[in-house]
């Protein structure tokens, strides 16, 4: 799970500052997203073992559940990352001198305001580029940004950052931000491709700010993904509700139990859904019949955890140089600044 959460009220500049009209580029259409869902579900439910991508947790209900997760006592990543940004945003602004902040997977993250304010206070901020697959997420954030930062150029982009990085605005120097530990949802080969693609779009003076959850006591890690209140279990099952609604399916969320396990070899958490009985489900929009045996599991997410030396190595392999790596005081979460 990524860790976007919490609300902060941004400070505003005087009302005499002229406002600009935000713009939105759309590189994804609803038809593109529907086609991707169909492909992912067909591929995932016919694979061995079965798998569904975590990006489909996040319909309206899923987003609400995740916001609830970030407030749970067991789920430390959001608080830890925010603590790092609160302590280091000014330093990030000083080191980067960024005029453009590009946020990949912007969603509704309020932590971004810590960086926007720091860049504004440093006197360099000119534009903000929120990038998300959801047009609602991008467009929904625009009025608040215009209100909070008069004079800021806001250039939203509806895009898949795995496919459209080369289409993002290039006015620099840029600070490209990928927060929330979302990089941990990528398998190693996917991470390598993604980081290399980011590096290829960066010019001299650009920086990447990357959030990574760190390896720690497995009991704490598992608890963060299997809370006592069962919120994460409901969130996990929500992927079935999304498939049911989008593809006229009859996957029964109540016939699956939530499982979270620590893979010590891979150093990641896996979330799975385990069938509680032999069952048959139909995905009518795909003309697909899916058989589940009792105890069979569907993987719905990996969440890799990192060590600082691994962060450095993966950045270097992608052609990026680590400038700084900061952690919160307990050392639970890292935020890294890198450049080409």
C-alpha positions in Angstrom: 0.0 0.0 0.0 1.1 3.5 -0.6 0.9 6.0 2.2 -0.9 9.1 1.0 -2.8 10.5 3.9 -3.5 13.2 6.4 -4.7 16.7 5.8 -2.9 20.0 6.3 -4.1 23.5 5.6 -1.5 25.2 3.4 -0.5 28.7 4.1 -1.5 31.2 1.5 0.3 34.2 0.0 -1.4 37.6 -0.2 -4.5 37.9 -2.3 -2.8 40.5 -4.5 -0.9 37.7 -6.2 -2.5 37.1 -9.6 -3.9 33.6 -10.2 -3.3 31.4 -13.2 -5.8 29.1 -14.9 -4.8 25.5 -14.4 -4.6 23.1 -17.4 -4.9 19.4 -17.7 -3.4 17.1 -20.3 -5.1 13.8 -20.8 -3.0 10.9 -22.1 -5.4 8.3 -20.7 -9.1 7.9 -21.5 -11.7 5.9 -19.7 -11.6 3.4 -22.5 -7.8 3.0 -21.9 -8.4 2.3 -18.3 -11.3 -0.1 -19.0 -9.1 -2.0 -21.5 -6.3 -2.3 -19.0 -8.6 -3.6 -16.3 -9.9 -6.3 -18.7 -6.4 -7.4 -19.7 -5.1 -7.4 -16.1 -8.1 -9.4 -14.8 -8.0 -12.0 -17.6 -4.3 -12.4 -17.3 -4.3 -12.5 -13.5 -7.2 -14.9 -12.9 -5.9 -17.4 -15.5 -2.3 -17.4 -14.1 -0.8 -19.9 -11.7 -0.8 -18.7 -9.0 -3.6 -16.2 -9.5 -3.0 -12.5 -9.1 -4.8 -9.1 -9.2 -2.9 -5.8 -9.4 -3.2 -3.5 -6.3 -4.1 -0.5 -8.4 -7.7 -1.8 -8.5 -8.1 -1.4 -4.8 -8.8 2.2 -5.3 -12.4 3.0 -6.3 -14.2 5.4 -4.1 -14.8 2.9 -1.3 -11.2 1.6 -1.5 -9.8 5.1 -1.2 -11.9 5.8 1.9 -10.7 2.5 3.4 -7.1 3.4 2.7 -7.5 6.7 4.3 -8.8 4.9 7.4 -5.8 2.5 7.3 -3.4 5.4 7.4 -4.9 6.5 10.7 -4.6 3.1 12.4 -2.0 2.6 15.2 -0.4 -0.3 13.4 0.1 1.5 10.1 3.2 3.6 10.7 4.4 4.5 7.1 2.3 7.6 6.5 3.2 9.2 9.8 6.9 8.3 9.4 7.2 9.7 5.9 5.4 12.8 6.9 7.8 13.3 9.8 10.7 13.1 7.4 9.2 15.7 5.1 8.3 18.0 7.9 11.9 17.9 9.0 13.6 18.0 5.6 11.4 19.9 3.2 13.4 23.1 3.6 16.6 21.2 2.9 15.1 19.6 -0.2 14.1 23.1 -1.5 17.6 24.4 -0.8 19.4 21.5 -2.4 17.2 21.3 -5.5 16.3 24.9 -6.3 13.3 23.4 -8.1 11.0 25.6 -10.1 8.7 22.7 -11.1 7.4 20.0 -8.7 6.2 16.9 -10.6 4.3 14.4 -8.4 3.9 10.9 -9.8 0.7 9.2 -8.5 -0.5 12.4 -6.9 -3.8 11.1 -5.7 -5.0 13.4 -2.9 -1.7 13.6 -1.0 -1.6 16.4 1.4 2.1 15.8 2.2 2.9 17.5 -1.1 2.0 20.8 0.5 5.0 20.5 2.8 7.2 20.6 -0.4 5.2 23.2 -2.2 5.4 25.6 0.8 9.1 24.9 1.2 9.8 25.7 -2.5 7.6 28.7 -2.4 9.3 30.0 0.7 12.7 29.5 -1.0 11.5 31.7 -3.8 11.9 29.1 -6.6 8.4 27.5 -7.0 6.7 28.3 -10.4 4.6 25.3 -11.3 3.2 22.0 -9.9 2.5 19.0 -12.1 0.2 16.4 -10.4 0.2 13.1 -12.4 -2.4 10.4 -11.8 -4.3 7.8 -13.7 -7.5 9.2 -12.2 -8.9 12.3 -13.9 -11.0 12.9 -10.8 -7.9 12.9 -8.6 -6.2 15.4 -10.8 -9.1 17.7 -11.5 -10.4 17.5 -8.0 -7.1 18.9 -6.6 -7.0 21.9 -8.9 -9.3 24.4 -7.1 -7.6 23.9 -3.8 -4.2 24.5 -5.3 -5.2 27.6 -7.1 -6.8 28.9 -3.8 -3.8 28.0 -1.7 -1.0 29.2 -4.1 -2.0 32.2 -6.1 0.3 32.7 -9.0 1.3 29.0 -9.1 1.1 27.4 -12.6 -0.8 24.1 -12.1 -0.4 21.7 -15.0 -2.3 18.5 -14.3 -1.6 15.3 -16.3 -3.8 12.3 -16.5 -1.3 9.6 -17.4 0.2 6.2 -16.5 3.7 7.0 -15.2 4.8 3.6 -16.5 4.0 4.7 -20.1 3.9 8.5 -20.3 6.9 9.9 -18.4 8.3 11.3 -21.7 5.2 13.3 -22.2 5.4 15.2 -18.9 6.3 18.9 -18.8 10.1 19.4 -18.8 10.5 23.0 -17.6 13.2 22.9 -14.9 14.9 22.5 -12.7 12.4 19.8 -11.7 11.8 17.9 -8.5 10.1 14.6 -9.5 8.4 13.2 -6.4 7.3 9.6 -5.9 6.2 9.3 -2.3 4.2 6.9 -0.2 6.5 3.8 -0.5 4.6 3.1 -3.8 7.9 2.0 -5.4 7.6 -1.1 -3.1 4.6 -2.3 -5.0 6.8 -2.9 -8.0 8.6 -6.2 -8.5 12.4 -5.8 -8.8 12.5 -5.9 -12.6 9.6 -3.4 -12.8 11.4 -1.1 -10.3 14.6 -1.2 -12.4 12.7 -0.3 -15.6 10.7 2.5 -13.8 13.8 4.1 -12.2 15.7 4.0 -15.4 12.8 5.6 -17.3 12.6 8.4 -14.7 16.4 8.9 -15.1 16.1 9.1 -18.9 13.6 12.0 -18.6 15.8 14.0 -16.1 18.1 16.8 -17.2 21.0 18.3 -15.4 19.7 20.0 -12.3 16.6 17.8 -12.0 16.1 15.6 -8.9 14.1 12.6 -7.8 12.6 12.4 -4.3 11.7 8.8 -3.4 9.9 7.4 -0.4 10.8 3.9 0.7 9.7 1.9 3.7 12.6 0.2 5.5 13.1 -3.4 6.7 12.2 -3.9 10.3 10.8 -6.4 12.8 8.6 -8.7 10.7 5.9 -8.6 13.4 5.5 -4.9 13.0 5.5 -5.2 9.2 2.8 -7.9 9.2 0.7 -5.9 11.7 0.8 -2.9 9.5 -0.9 -5.0 6.8 -3.2 -7.0 9.0 -4.6 -4.6 11.6 -6.7 -5.8 14.6 -9.8 -3.8 13.4 -9.9 -5.6 10.1 -9.8 -2.5 8.0 -7.0 -3.8 5.8 -8.9 -7.0 5.3 -11.9 -5.1 4.0 -9.6 -3.0 1.8 -8.0 -6.1 0.3 -11.4 -7.7 -0.5 -12.4 -4.5 -2.2 -10.4 -5.5 -5.3 -13.1 -8.2 -5.8 -15.9 -5.6 -5.5 -14.1 -3.5 -8.1 -13.9 -6.4 -10.6 -17.5 -7.4 -9.9 -18.8 -3.9 -10.6 -16.6 -3.3 -13.7 -16.8 -6.7 -15.4 -20.2 -8.1 -14.3 -18.6 -10.7 -12.2 -19.8 -12.6 -9.1 -16.6 -13.0 -7.1 -17.8 -13.2 -3.5 -15.7 -11.1 -1.1 -17.1 -13.0 1.9 -15.8 -16.2 0.5 -12.1 -15.0 0.8 -10.1 -14.3 3.9 -7.3 -11.7 4.1 -3.8 -12.9 4.4 -0.6 -10.9 5.0 2.8 -12.6 5.1 6.4 -11.6 5.3 8.7 -13.1 2.7 12.1 -12.9 4.3 14.0 -13.9 1.2 12.4 -11.2 -1.0 12.1 -8.8 1.9 8.5 -7.9 1.1 5.0 -8.2 2.5 2.5 -10.1 0.4 -1.2 -9.5 0.7 -3.3 -12.3 -0.6 -7.0 -13.4 -0.6 -7.5 -17.1 0.4 -10.6 -18.9 -0.8 -12.5 -20.4 2.1 -14.2 -23.0 0.0 -14.2 -24.7 -3.4 -16.0 -22.2 -5.6 -16.7 -21.1 -9.2 -16.9 -17.4 -10.2 -18.0 -15.9 -13.5 -16.5 -12.8 -15.1 -19.2 -12.3 -17.6 -17.7 -9.3 -19.4 -14.7 -11.5 -20.3 -16.7 -14.7 -20.8 -14.5 -16.2 -18.2 -15.2 -18.9 -15.6 -12.7 -19.1 -12.7 -12.4 -22.1 -10.4 -11.0 -21.7 -6.9 -10.0 -24.6 -4.6 -10.4 -24.3 -0.9 -7.3 -22.7 0.5 -6.2 -21.3 -2.9 -4.7 -17.8 -2.8 -4.8 -14.8 -5.1 -1.9 -12.4 -4.6 -3.2 -8.8 -4.6 -0.1 -6.8 -3.5 3.6 -7.0 -2.8 5.1 -4.2 -0.7 8.9 -4.4 -0.8 10.9 -3.0 2.2 14.3 -1.6 1.7 17.7 -1.2 3.3 19.6 2.1 2.7 22.3 0.3 0.8 19.7 -1.3 -1.5 18.1 2.1 -2.2 21.5 3.5 -3.2 22.3 0.5 -5.4 19.0 0.5 -7.2 19.3 4.3 -7.9 22.9 3.9 -9.2 21.9 1.0 -11.4 19.3 3.3 -13.0 21.8 6.0 -13.6 21.0 8.1 -10.6 23.3 9.5 -7.9 22.1 9.5 -4.3 22.5 13.0 -2.8 20.8 12.5 0.6 18.9 9.8 2.4 16.9 10.9 5.4 14.9 8.8 7.9 12.5 9.5 10.6 13.9 9.4 14.1 13.1 5.6 14.8 14.5 4.7 11.3 11.2 3.3 10.0 11.0 5.1 6.7 13.4 6.7 4.3 13.1 9.6 1.8 15.9 9.8 -0.7 17.0 12.6 -2.9 18.8 11.7 -6.1 20.0 13.4 -9.3 21.5 12.4 -12.7 
